[in-house]
Amino acid sequence: MLQPTHSFKVRGAFSALTQLTAKQKKRGVVTASGGNHGLAVAYAATTLAIPATVYLPESATDIKLAAIRRFGPEMVVHGSSWTRPTRWQ
């Protein structure tokens, strides 16, 4: 499958993760995403055996959460909006 996450964002995730040093890869990566970017990072990190944490808003859909979860990253669901930090609401 050319787009295993059904999004073009996989190319960018792999590009970024393959440029990490060995020390950075061991430490892992963190991303914040409403869905497709987090899914791409989770997929790339799993494929490259890099620990990953994906932060998602409470508004993320169940389908997106399940899709990200299947790649095994740590997931943190917090906050209701991407437009403003939670502390401002």
HELIX and SHEET records of a PDB file:
HELIX    1   1 LYS A    9  THR A   18  1                                  10    
HELIX    2   2 ALA A   22  ARG A   27  1                                   6    
HELIX    3   3 ASN A   36  THR A   47  1                                  12    
HELIX    4   4 ASP A   62  ARG A   69  1                                   8    
HELIX    5   5 THR A   86  TRP A   88  5                                   3    
SHEET    1   A 3 VAL A  29  ALA A  32  0                                        
SHEET    2   A 3 ALA A  52  LEU A  56  1                                        
SHEET    3   A 3 GLU A  74  VAL A  77  1                                        
END                                                                             
